[in-house]
Amino acid sequence: MDGWWLIMMVVWGVAAIVVATLVVRALWGIDERSQRPIDIARRRYARGEITREEFERIRQDLFRQ
């Protein structure tokens, strides 16, 4: 019986950590919808999703006056 108690405590502990991680990621995770367009472009360029030329075109379009 003592073995099952230990197993259940570990299972509940792991479940609590998973739930806490999901809550923290949901509350403080990066949401691109709330970011400035230039920040999104910088991240996309850093990840290699867009080329330097595309990044420069986006930057110029955003700051054109």
C-alpha positions as CSV (number, residue, x, y, z in Angstrom):
1,M,0.0,0.0,0.0
2,D,2.9,2.4,0.8
3,G,4.2,2.0,-2.8
4,W,1.0,3.1,-4.3
5,W,0.9,6.2,-2.1
6,L,4.4,7.2,-3.4
7,I,3.4,6.6,-7.0
8,M,0.3,8.7,-6.7
9,M,2.2,11.5,-5.0
10,V,4.7,11.5,-7.9
11,V,1.9,11.5,-10.5
12,W,0.1,14.4,-8.8
13,G,3.4,16.3,-8.5
14,V,4.1,15.9,-12.2
15,A,0.6,16.9,-13.1
16,A,0.9,20.1,-11.0
17,I,4.1,21.0,-12.7
18,V,2.6,20.5,-16.2
19,V,-0.5,22.6,-15.3
20,A,1.7,25.3,-13.8
21,T,3.9,25.4,-16.9
22,L,0.9,25.6,-19.2
23,V,-0.6,28.5,-17.2
24,V,2.7,30.4,-17.1
25,R,3.2,30.0,-20.9
26,A,-0.4,31.1,-21.6
27,L,-0.1,34.2,-19.4
28,W,3.4,35.3,-20.1
29,G,4.1,33.7,-23.5
30,I,4.9,35.8,-26.5
31,D,1.7,36.6,-28.4
32,E,2.7,38.0,-31.8
33,R,-0.7,39.7,-32.1
34,S,0.2,42.1,-29.3
35,Q,3.7,42.8,-30.6
36,R,4.9,45.7,-32.7
37,P,5.2,44.9,-36.4
38,I,8.9,45.7,-36.4
39,D,9.5,43.3,-33.5
40,I,7.7,40.5,-35.4
41,A,9.8,41.2,-38.5
42,R,13.0,41.2,-36.4
43,R,12.1,37.8,-34.9
44,R,11.2,36.4,-38.4
45,Y,14.5,37.6,-39.8
46,A,16.5,36.2,-36.8
47,R,14.8,32.8,-37.3
48,G,15.6,32.9,-41.0
49,E,12.0,33.0,-42.2
50,I,12.6,36.1,-44.3
51,T,15.7,37.4,-46.1
52,R,17.6,40.6,-45.3
53,E,16.0,42.2,-48.4
54,E,12.5,41.3,-47.2
55,F,13.3,42.6,-43.7
56,E,14.6,45.9,-45.1
57,R,11.5,46.3,-47.3
58,I,9.3,45.7,-44.3
59,R,11.3,48.1,-42.2
60,Q,11.1,50.8,-44.9
61,D,7.4,50.3,-45.3
62,L,6.8,50.6,-41.6
63,F,8.9,53.7,-41.1
64,R,8.1,55.5,-44.4
65,Q,7.0,59.1,-43.6
